[in-house]
Amino acid sequence: MPPRGPDSRSYDAIVVGAGQAGLAASYCLKRQGVRHVVLERGRIGETWSSQRWDSFALNTPNWLNGLPGAPYGGPRPDGFDSHVELARSFDAYAYRFDLPVRERTEAIAVRSAGGGFAIRLRDVDGAEETLTARNVIVASGILRQAKIPALASRLPAGIMQVHSSAYRNADRLSEGATVVVGSGQSGCQIADDLNRAGRRVYLCTSKVGRIPRRYRGRDIDEWLSLSGDFDATRADLDDPNACYATQPQVSGVGRYGHTLSLQKLYCDGVKLLGRLTGIEGATLLFGNDLVDNIRFADEKSAAVKRAVDGYIAAAGIEAPAAGPDTADDPWTHPDGLKPRRRLDLAEAGVRSVIWCTGFRADFSWIDLPVLDADGQPVHERGVSPVPGLYFLGFPWLYKRKSGIICGVAEDAAYVAERIAGKATAAA
């Protein structure tokens, strides 16, 4: 619980968000002796608890998901926990290390005040108060607001619309076929979930890479970790725009997870479409890019495997040859596919649409000059241009791994050390 007493409204640091980044920051701050509090608008790990569907499993193996001071110690290091199991582990982590988390308390404004910051917050009952701190760490993540394209408003009134964050299972949708818009991790996984439930599924695709789940005897993430791929920085990228790429298609569902590809979904009965480009009445319109999208994913998977092969050879590692993985086999006859360019919703029996179109961050509560023209944080390794304000837990904050669980420890330690150093200098 947060410290109480006459000075419990003023802290050395306030952390906003109690997901993996906020908890890692709290652990590191506590080890540095920095008096702080963590504010969480919902429960600890709220995003994991409330924005995932029933069958969701992590996309990284359990051994990779430890937080600082608490590496994974469960019975399935090579398995994939559910979102419920992960959220429980976060709650246990906060309890184990006695982290000062205030749940159901939302930061609604932060501004400069007296050489530090004033943070206005609101609890679940609507009561507001203001805390002060010399430092603020924004660890609220980028999954704050669902992104739904404007053309969604053109769908007929009788079509049920759900964002991926609100999807739970097939039984909660209207009876009939479903269109899934977006073929990133969420879109492919939800299409797979619906198809397994016996639903007729149409999947609108786009250019998204793919990785095999396992390759040459190990989970692909183990090879990426060993080879240093997770430790790549923006400066290491040949194409700086690569840091904005959608996360590759893959799944953690199953004992060892499984490879998830457009061609595998097609073979399983999912109807593949190109990118959704428009809506005319009760008809959806699609681009002529489905074949290119399939090829793009194939090429990305092949590139990853070549990089792993190169690492294995250079490191002199004895690894088995690649085993069969039909889901990862390149589709050698995509030219034979005749993609639809139009889909009449009534004729196809479509009664629901799921928008797997991502999220946007919400930094509107930060009343400080730390955002660029697109509303994105300006920072150098999490350090903003406003002294005392920091960011944590965002993709490519410093390294490729910064946006996933295994990357927050390093970034949190760096920020906590800077805050502790400021406190020492001030003393």
GIPE-V16446 format. One record per backbone hydrogen bond with DSSP energy under -1.0 kcal/mol. CO is the residue of the C=O (numbers start at 1). NH is the residue of the N-H. E is the energy in kcal/mol with one decimal. If there is no record, write none. Layout:
# GIPE-V16446
co->CO nh->NH e->E
co->CO nh->NH e->E
This chain:
# GIPE-V16446
co->5 nh->8 e->-1.7
co->7 nh->10 e->-1.7
co->9 nh->132 e->-2.6
co->11 nh->134 e->-1.3
co->13 nh->37 e->-1.2
co->14 nh->137 e->-2.7
co->15 nh->39 e->-3.2
co->16 nh->139 e->-2.2
co->18 nh->45 e->-1.8
co->19 nh->23 e->-2.5
co->20 nh->24 e->-2.1
co->21 nh->25 e->-2.4
co->22 nh->26 e->-2.2
co->23 nh->27 e->-2.5
co->24 nh->28 e->-2.3
co->25 nh->29 e->-2.8
co->26 nh->30 e->-2.6
co->27 nh->31 e->-2.0
co->28 nh->32 e->-1.3
co->29 nh->34 e->-2.7
co->30 nh->33 e->-1.3
co->35 nh->12 e->-1.8
co->35 nh->13 e->-1.5
co->37 nh->15 e->-2.8
co->38 nh->102 e->-3.5
co->39 nh->17 e->-3.4
co->40 nh->105 e->-3.1
co->42 nh->104 e->-3.1
co->43 nh->46 e->-1.5
co->45 nh->49 e->-1.9
co->46 nh->50 e->-2.9
co->47 nh->51 e->-1.8
co->53 nh->56 e->-1.5
co->61 nh->64 e->-1.9
co->62 nh->65 e->-2.2
co->67 nh->70 e->-2.6
co->70 nh->67 e->-1.2
co->76 nh->79 e->-1.9
co->77 nh->63 e->-2.5
co->79 nh->62 e->-2.6
co->81 nh->58 e->-2.8
co->82 nh->86 e->-2.2
co->83 nh->87 e->-2.4
co->84 nh->88 e->-2.2
co->85 nh->89 e->-2.0
co->86 nh->90 e->-2.0
co->87 nh->91 e->-2.1
co->88 nh->92 e->-2.5
co->89 nh->93 e->-2.0
co->90 nh->94 e->-2.3
co->91 nh->95 e->-1.9
co->92 nh->96 e->-2.9
co->93 nh->97 e->-2.1
co->94 nh->99 e->-2.5
co->95 nh->98 e->-1.0
co->99 nh->101 e->-1.9
co->100 nh->38 e->-2.9
co->102 nh->40 e->-2.5
co->104 nh->124 e->-1.0
co->106 nh->122 e->-2.5
co->109 nh->120 e->-2.5
co->110 nh->367 e->-2.2
co->111 nh->118 e->-2.7
co->113 nh->116 e->-1.8
co->116 nh->113 e->-2.0
co->117 nh->133 e->-2.1
co->118 nh->111 e->-1.9
co->119 nh->131 e->-2.6
co->120 nh->108 e->-2.8
co->120 nh->109 e->-1.4
co->121 nh->129 e->-1.9
co->122 nh->106 e->-2.9
co->123 nh->126 e->-2.1
co->127 nh->123 e->-2.6
co->129 nh->121 e->-2.9
co->131 nh->119 e->-3.3
co->132 nh->11 e->-2.4
co->133 nh->117 e->-2.7
co->135 nh->14 e->-1.9
co->136 nh->390 e->-2.7
co->137 nh->16 e->-2.9
co->138 nh->392 e->-2.3
co->145 nh->360 e->-2.6
co->149 nh->152 e->-1.9
co->150 nh->153 e->-1.9
co->151 nh->154 e->-1.9
co->152 nh->155 e->-1.5
co->156 nh->159 e->-1.9
co->160 nh->353 e->-2.9
co->162 nh->355 e->-2.8
co->163 nh->166 e->-2.1
co->168 nh->54 e->-2.1
co->169 nh->172 e->-1.3
co->170 nh->173 e->-1.7
co->177 nh->351 e->-2.5
co->177 nh->352 e->-1.2
co->178 nh->202 e->-2.6
co->179 nh->354 e->-2.8
co->180 nh->204 e->-3.1
co->181 nh->356 e->-2.2
co->184 nh->188 e->-2.5
co->185 nh->189 e->-2.4
co->186 nh->190 e->-2.8
co->187 nh->191 e->-2.3
co->188 nh->192 e->-2.3
co->189 nh->193 e->-2.4
co->190 nh->194 e->-2.8
co->191 nh->195 e->-2.4
co->192 nh->196 e->-2.3
co->193 nh->197 e->-1.2
co->194 nh->199 e->-2.4
co->195 nh->198 e->-1.6
co->200 nh->178 e->-2.4
co->201 nh->271 e->-2.9
co->202 nh->180 e->-3.4
co->203 nh->273 e->-2.6
co->204 nh->182 e->-1.9
co->206 nh->208 e->-1.1
co->209 nh->249 e->-2.7
co->213 nh->220 e->-2.7
co->215 nh->218 e->-1.4
co->218 nh->215 e->-3.0
co->219 nh->222 e->-1.2
co->219 nh->223 e->-1.3
co->220 nh->224 e->-2.4
co->221 nh->225 e->-2.1
co->222 nh->226 e->-2.7
co->223 nh->227 e->-2.5
co->224 nh->229 e->-1.4
co->224 nh->230 e->-1.2
co->229 nh->232 e->-1.5
co->230 nh->401 e->-2.0
co->232 nh->400 e->-2.4
co->233 nh->236 e->-1.3
co->234 nh->237 e->-1.5
co->239 nh->242 e->-2.5
co->240 nh->243 e->-1.3
co->241 nh->244 e->-1.9
co->242 nh->245 e->-1.5
co->249 nh->211 e->-1.8
co->251 nh->258 e->-1.9
co->258 nh->251 e->-1.4
co->261 nh->265 e->-2.2
co->262 nh->266 e->-2.5
co->263 nh->267 e->-2.5
co->264 nh->268 e->-1.7
co->265 nh->270 e->-2.7
co->266 nh->269 e->-1.3
co->271 nh->203 e->-3.1
co->273 nh->205 e->-1.9
co->275 nh->287 e->-2.5
co->278 nh->285 e->-2.8
co->280 nh->283 e->-1.7
co->282 nh->345 e->-2.7
co->283 nh->280 e->-2.8
co->284 nh->343 e->-1.9
co->285 nh->277 e->-2.6
co->285 nh->278 e->-1.2
co->289 nh->293 e->-2.3
co->290 nh->294 e->-2.2
co->291 nh->295 e->-2.3
co->292 nh->296 e->-2.5
co->293 nh->297 e->-1.9
co->294 nh->298 e->-2.0
co->295 nh->299 e->-2.6
co->296 nh->300 e->-2.1
co->297 nh->301 e->-2.1
co->298 nh->302 e->-2.4
co->299 nh->303 e->-2.2
co->300 nh->304 e->-2.1
co->301 nh->305 e->-2.3
co->302 nh->306 e->-2.2
co->303 nh->307 e->-2.1
co->304 nh->308 e->-2.2
co->305 nh->309 e->-2.6
co->306 nh->310 e->-2.4
co->307 nh->311 e->-2.1
co->308 nh->312 e->-2.7
co->309 nh->313 e->-2.3
co->310 nh->314 e->-2.5
co->311 nh->315 e->-2.5
co->312 nh->317 e->-2.0
co->325 nh->328 e->-1.7
co->333 nh->336 e->-1.5
co->334 nh->337 e->-1.8
co->341 nh->286 e->-2.2
co->343 nh->284 e->-2.6
co->344 nh->348 e->-2.3
co->345 nh->350 e->-2.5
co->349 nh->177 e->-2.5
co->351 nh->160 e->-2.6
co->352 nh->179 e->-2.3
co->353 nh->162 e->-2.4
co->354 nh->181 e->-2.9
co->355 nh->164 e->-2.1
co->358 nh->147 e->-2.5
co->360 nh->145 e->-2.2
co->363 nh->366 e->-2.0
co->365 nh->110 e->-1.9
co->366 nh->368 e->-1.2
co->368 nh->370 e->-2.3
co->370 nh->378 e->-3.0
co->372 nh->375 e->-2.1
co->376 nh->372 e->-2.8
co->380 nh->383 e->-1.5
co->382 nh->391 e->-2.5
co->383 nh->380 e->-2.1
co->386 nh->389 e->-2.2
co->388 nh->136 e->-2.8
co->389 nh->384 e->-1.9
co->390 nh->138 e->-3.2
co->394 nh->397 e->-1.8
co->399 nh->402 e->-1.6
co->401 nh->404 e->-1.9
co->404 nh->407 e->-1.8
co->405 nh->408 e->-1.1
co->407 nh->411 e->-1.2
co->408 nh->412 e->-3.0
co->409 nh->413 e->-2.4
co->410 nh->414 e->-1.8
co->411 nh->415 e->-2.2
co->412 nh->416 e->-2.8
co->413 nh->417 e->-2.3
co->414 nh->418 e->-1.6
co->415 nh->419 e->-2.3
co->416 nh->420 e->-2.8
co->417 nh->421 e->-2.3
co->418 nh->422 e->-1.9
co->419 nh->423 e->-2.0
co->420 nh->424 e->-2.2
co->421 nh->425 e->-2.4
co->422 nh->426 e->-2.4
co->423 nh->427 e->-1.8
